[in-house]
């Protein structure tokens, strides 16, 4: 493959700012993967891993001003948003350090022989080990939290897996800076630079997923790009796990009672959620089922007022802007689709927010209106007006998998009166996170978090946010009948590492 220059581009003007690097050749990808593979031993000690992750957070915070400036120059997301995202990234690194120290993620289970069982149980000892080198494909819309030092990288390093990151072309200069910061943190603990590789270029991304020493991959991006890499991962001589986040419509159902009780507040909340970050969040509500009634009209009026007052914004790059404008135009031209607030070009480099309305009946059967059931990346949402509950349920039954699904209930419905509980159950098969009387934008980094969902939201049942994200990069192994002297310390009877475990059927902490 030809080595092309990699430029940093200003999304506010579309102009190139500086040459950052060149696209990696096949030989350079191979070298990055082999260096990462060679760095595995440096991550064996959990104490070292935890200290490394904490140092990475410290170093990122020390470089905050420079990193935020670089990120804003390439993404136009603004210093306030980016400072918060960097803080989230540092918190995530420290959270994984704590998980590494605790050791519960290893899943240690020890069963001594029991000849009285049927069939007899031999000496069995189980725990989880790292898969190996992980390929991480950065996202465009989270230059810190889903990029070089983001959740995929942090969880893989916590699991003991070195990482090679395929940088996103929307923020190559920032990617280089962050990689240097993480390597500086690694050096403080004797961990080689190869523990975090970085490559640029489309072809480099293909070479990376095909490399025989890559053991797993994490991806956040489009359905088209993610599915192509997913297929590559499956087509390898030795297929590997591919944990991809691809796309999500994030449906919202507003009941008639909820609209009657607080329609104006729901409309204003929806406006804030769908326009947050110029509509560039993977959990943006893209389809809202609202009643075709006077209460629904009040909701739409509130939404209209709030969206009309939203300033135009800059999307991450001009390709996304072109796709957004084309997507909105194509949807608006469908029969019975109206644009109370027209989304479109806000200027030469900006876009304005808006929303579309359509009778829900149009979405209950297959046809051209299926386009409205596909994600449109940017500040736009679709309001489907339903005439009765059966019509709303018919639309929900046609939806693909999502990251989130939301229901807005009245006070009585939320208290268990009416069909509130039933609606929550009906939404559960659609998504990995079900919200009641809230908005999906904002994904807390917490132990109980799940950021994933049925395909095409994700290609696996795992999460990319929260403590259990570490499980993606581990595999269980069992030793049977192994003498104590041959066992790893994690599986010895006297528990020299003080790990939580299940010992002969009893949970030990």
Residue pairs with C-beta under 8 A, 6 or more apart in sequence:
1 23
1 25
1 26
1 201
1 203
1 204
1 207
2 23
3 22
3 23
3 24
3 25
4 22
4 23
4 201
5 19
5 21
5 22
5 23
6 19
6 20
6 21
6 22
6 23
6 167
6 169
6 172
6 200
6 201
7 16
7 17
7 18
7 19
7 20
7 172
8 16
8 17
8 18
8 19
8 20
8 73
8 74
8 171
8 172
8 173
9 15
9 16
9 17
9 74
9 170
9 317
10 16
10 17
10 73
10 74
10 76
11 74
11 75
11 76
11 170
11 314
11 315
11 316
11 317
11 318
11 349
12 76
12 314
12 349
13 349
14 318
14 349
17 73
17 74
17 173
18 173
20 172
20 173
20 176
20 200
21 172
21 176
21 200
22 200
23 200
23 201
23 202
23 203
23 204
24 32
24 199
24 200
24 201
24 204
24 207
25 204
26 203
26 207
28 199
28 204
29 164
29 199
29 204
29 207
29 208
29 211
30 207
30 211
32 164
32 194
32 197
32 198
32 199
33 133
33 164
33 197
33 208
33 211
33 213
33 214
34 194
34 213
35 192
35 193
35 194
35 197
36 133
36 162
36 163
36 164
36 194
36 195
36 196
36 197
36 213
37 132
37 133
37 162
37 213
38 192
38 194
39 162
39 191
39 192
39 194
39 195
40 130
40 132
40 133
40 160
40 161
40 162
42 48
42 190
42 191
42 192
42 195
43 49
43 52
43 130
43 157
43 160
43 161
43 162
43 191
43 195
44 160
46 100
46 101
46 103
46 160
46 497
47 101
48 189
48 190
48 191
49 97
49 100
49 157
49 158
49 160
50 97
50 98
50 100
50 101
51 97
51 189
52 157
52 185
52 186
52 188
52 189
52 191
53 93
53 94
53 96
53 97
53 100
53 154
53 157
53 158
54 93
54 94
54 97
55 185
55 186
55 188
55 189
56 93
56 149
56 181
56 182
56 185
56 186
57 89
57 90
57 91
57 93
57 94
57 97
58 185
59 181
59 182
59 184
59 185
60 67
60 86
60 89
60 90
60 93
60 149
60 178
60 181
60 182
61 86
61 90
63 177
63 181
64 83
64 86
66 177
67 86
67 144
67 174
67 177
67 178
67 181
68 79
68 82
68 83
68 86
69 79
70 171
70 173
70 174
70 177
71 77
71 82
71 86
71 143
71 144
71 171
71 174
72 78
72 79
72 82
73 173
74 143
74 170
74 171
74 172
74 173
74 174
75 82
75 140
75 143
75 170
75 171
75 174
75 316
76 314
76 316
77 85
77 143
77 277
77 316
81 277
82 143
82 144
85 142
85 143
85 144
85 145
86 144
88 144
88 145
88 445
89 144
89 145
89 149
89 150
89 154
91 445
92 145
92 150
92 151
92 154
92 445
93 149
93 154
95 445
95 467
96 154
96 155
96 157
96 158
96 467
96 470
97 158
99 105
99 158
99 467
99 470
100 158
102 500
103 490
103 497
103 498
103 499
103 500
104 499
104 500
105 128
105 158
105 159
105 467
105 470
105 471
105 474
106 127
106 128
106 490
106 499
107 126
107 127
107 128
107 476
108 125
108 126
108 127
108 490
108 491
108 499
108 500
108 501
108 502
109 124
109 125
109 126
109 127
109 501
109 502
110 124
110 125
110 126
110 491
110 493
110 501
110 502
110 503
110 504
111 121
111 123
111 124
111 125
111 504
111 505
112 123
112 504
113 120
113 121
113 122
113 123
114 120
114 121
122 480
122 481
123 480
123 481
123 482
124 478
124 479
124 480
125 478
125 479
125 480
125 482
125 487
125 491
126 476
126 477
126 478
126 479
127 476
127 477
127 488
127 490
127 491
128 471
128 474
128 475
128 476
128 477
129 160
129 474
129 475
129 476
129 477
130 159
130 160
130 161
130 473
130 474
131 159
131 161
131 215
131 216
131 241
131 473
131 474
131 475
132 161
132 162
132 213
132 214
132 215
132 216
133 161
133 162
133 163
133 164
133 211
133 213
133 214
133 215
134 152
134 156
134 161
134 162
134 163
134 164
134 214
134 215
134 216
134 217
134 218
134 473
135 163
135 164
135 165
135 166
135 208
135 209
135 211
135 214
135 216
135 217
135 218
136 148
136 150
136 152
136 153
136 156
136 163
136 164
136 165
136 166
136 217
136 218
136 219
137 165
137 166
137 168
137 205
137 217
137 218
137 219
137 220
137 221
137 229
138 146
138 147
138 148
138 150
138 165
138 166
138 167
138 168
138 171
138 175
138 220
139 146
139 147
139 150
139 168
139 220
139 221
140 168
140 170
140 171
140 221
140 280
140 316
140 317
140 320
141 277
141 280
141 281
141 282
141 316
142 150
142 220
143 168
143 170
143 171
143 174
144 150
144 178
145 151
146 152
146 220
146 464
147 165
147 167
147 168
147 171
147 174
147 175
147 178
148 165
148 167
148 174
148 175
148 178
148 179
148 182
148 196
148 198
149 178
149 181
149 182
151 445
151 464
151 465
151 469
152 163
152 218
152 220
152 243
152 464
152 469
153 163
153 165
153 182
153 196
155 464
155 469
155 470
155 472
155 473
156 162
156 163
156 216
156 218
156 472
156 473
157 163
157 195
157 196
158 470
159 470
159 472
159 473
159 474
160 473
161 215
161 216
161 473
162 194
162 195
162 196
162 197
163 195
163 196
163 197
164 196
164 197
164 198
164 199
164 208
164 214
165 175
165 179
165 196
165 197
165 198
165 199
166 199
166 200
166 204
166 205
166 208
167 175
167 176
167 198
167 199
167 200
168 175
169 200
169 317
170 316
170 317
172 200
175 198
175 200
176 198
179 196
179 198
182 196
183 193
183 195
183 196
186 192
186 193
186 195
186 196
187 193
199 205
199 208
205 229
206 229
206 232
208 214
208 217
209 217
209 229
209 232
209 233
209 236
209 242
210 232
210 236
212 236
212 237
212 238
214 240
215 240
216 240
216 241
216 242
216 243
216 472
216 473
217 229
217 233
217 240
217 241
217 242
217 243
217 244
218 243
218 244
218 464
218 472
219 225
219 226
219 229
219 230
219 242
219 243
219 244
219 245
219 246
220 244
220 245
220 282
220 464
221 244
221 245
221 246
222 246
222 247
223 246
223 247
223 375
223 456
226 244
226 245
226 246
226 247
226 459
227 244
227 246
227 456
229 242
229 244
230 242
230 244
230 459
233 239
233 240
233 241
233 242
234 242
241 460
241 472
242 459
242 460
243 458
243 459
243 460
243 462
243 464
243 472
244 458
244 459
244 460
245 282
245 403
245 451
245 452
245 457
245 458
245 464
246 455
246 456
246 457
246 458
246 459
247 282
247 374
247 375
247 456
247 457
248 282
248 283
248 286
248 375
248 401
248 402
248 403
248 404
248 431
248 453
248 456
248 457
249 286
249 287
249 373
249 374
249 375
249 399
249 400
249 402
250 283
250 284
250 285
250 286
250 287
250 402
250 403
250 404
250 405
250 406
250 431
250 440
251 285
251 286
251 287
251 288
251 289
251 396
251 399
251 402
251 405
251 406
251 427
251 430
252 270
252 285
252 287
252 288
252 289
252 405
252 406
252 407
252 408
253 288
253 289
253 392
253 396
253 405
253 406
253 407
253 408
253 423
253 427
254 266
254 288
254 289
254 290
254 291
254 296
254 299
254 407
254 408
255 291
255 407
255 408
255 409
255 410
255 413
255 423
256 291
256 293
256 295
256 296
257 409
257 410
257 412
257 413
257 418
258 266
258 408
258 409
258 410
258 413
258 437
259 266
259 290
259 291
259 293
259 295
259 296
259 298
259 299
259 408
260 295
260 410
261 410
261 411
263 295
263 296
263 298
263 299
263 302
264 298
264 299
264 301
264 302
265 302
266 299
266 302
266 408
267 298
267 299
267 300
267 301
267 302
267 303
267 304
267 305
267 306
268 302
268 303
268 306
269 439
270 285
270 288
270 299
270 303
270 381
270 439
271 302
271 303
271 306
271 307
271 310
271 353
272 306
272 439
273 284
273 285
273 439
273 440
273 441
274 284
274 285
274 286
274 307
274 353
274 355
274 379
274 380
274 381
275 307
275 310
275 313
275 353
275 379
276 284
276 441
277 441
278 313
278 314
278 315
278 351
278 353
278 378
278 379
279 353
279 377
279 378
279 379
279 380
280 315
280 316
280 320
280 377
280 378
281 441
282 403
283 403
283 404
283 440
283 441
283 442
283 443
284 381
284 440
284 441
285 381
285 406
285 439
285 440
285 441
286 375
286 376
286 380
286 381
286 382
287 372
287 373
287 381
287 382
287 384
287 399
288 381
288 382
288 383
288 384
289 360
289 384
289 386
289 392
289 395
289 396
290 296
290 299
290 300
290 383
290 384
290 385
290 386
291 385
291 386
292 359
292 360
292 385
292 386
292 387
296 385
300 340
300 357
300 383
303 340
303 355
303 383
304 340
304 341
307 341
307 353
307 354
307 355
308 341
310 352
310 353
310 379
312 346
312 347
312 350
312 351
312 352
312 353
313 346
313 350
313 351
313 353
313 379
314 349
314 350
314 351
315 321
315 324
315 351
315 378
318 349
320 377
320 378
321 349
321 351
321 378
323 377
324 343
324 351
324 376
324 377
324 378
324 380
325 344
325 345
325 351
327 376
327 377
327 378
327 380
328 343
328 344
328 354
328 356
328 376
328 378
328 380
329 344
330 371
331 337
331 356
331 371
331 372
331 376
331 382
332 339
332 342
332 356
334 358
334 362
334 368
334 369
334 371
334 372
335 362
335 368
336 358
336 359
336 362
337 356
337 357
337 358
337 369
337 372
338 356
338 357
338 358
339 354
339 355
339 356
339 357
340 354
340 355
340 357
341 353
341 354
341 355
342 352
342 354
343 351
343 352
343 353
343 354
343 355
343 356
343 378
343 379
343 380
344 351
344 352
344 354
345 351
345 352
346 352
351 378
351 379
352 379
353 379
353 380
354 379
354 380
355 380
355 381
355 382
355 383
356 372
356 380
356 381
356 382
356 383
357 382
357 383
357 384
357 385
358 369
358 372
358 382
358 383
358 384
358 385
359 384
359 385
359 387
360 384
360 385
360 386
360 387
360 391
360 392
360 394
360 395
361 387
361 391
362 369
362 372
362 384
363 369
363 370
363 372
363 373
363 384
363 395
363 398
364 391
364 394
364 395
364 398
372 382
372 384
373 398
373 399
373 400
384 395
386 392
386 395
389 419
393 426
396 426
396 427
396 430
399 430
400 454
400 455
400 456
400 457
401 430
401 431
401 453
401 454
401 455
401 456
401 457
401 458
402 430
402 431
402 432
402 453
402 454
402 457
403 431
403 432
403 433
403 440
403 451
403 452
403 453
403 457
403 458
404 431
404 432
404 433
404 434
404 435
404 440
404 453
405 427
405 428
405 430
405 431
405 433
405 434
405 435
406 427
406 434
406 435
406 436
406 438
406 439
406 440
407 420
407 423
407 424
407 427
407 434
407 435
407 436
407 437
408 436
408 437
409 418
409 420
409 423
409 436
409 437
410 418
412 418
413 419
413 420
413 423
414 420
414 436
414 437
420 436
424 434
424 436
427 434
428 434
429 454
430 453
430 454
431 453
431 454
431 457
432 450
432 451
432 452
432 453
432 454
432 457
432 458
432 463
433 440
433 449
433 450
433 451
433 453
443 449
443 451
443 465
445 465
445 466
446 466
447 466
447 467
447 468
448 466
449 463
449 465
449 466
450 463
450 465
450 466
450 468
451 463
451 464
451 465
451 466
452 458
452 460
452 461
452 462
452 463
452 464
458 464
460 472
462 468
462 469
462 471
462 472
463 469
464 472
479 486
479 487
479 491
484 492
484 493
489 496
489 497
490 497
490 499
495 501
495 508
500 507
500 508
500 509
501 507
501 508
502 508
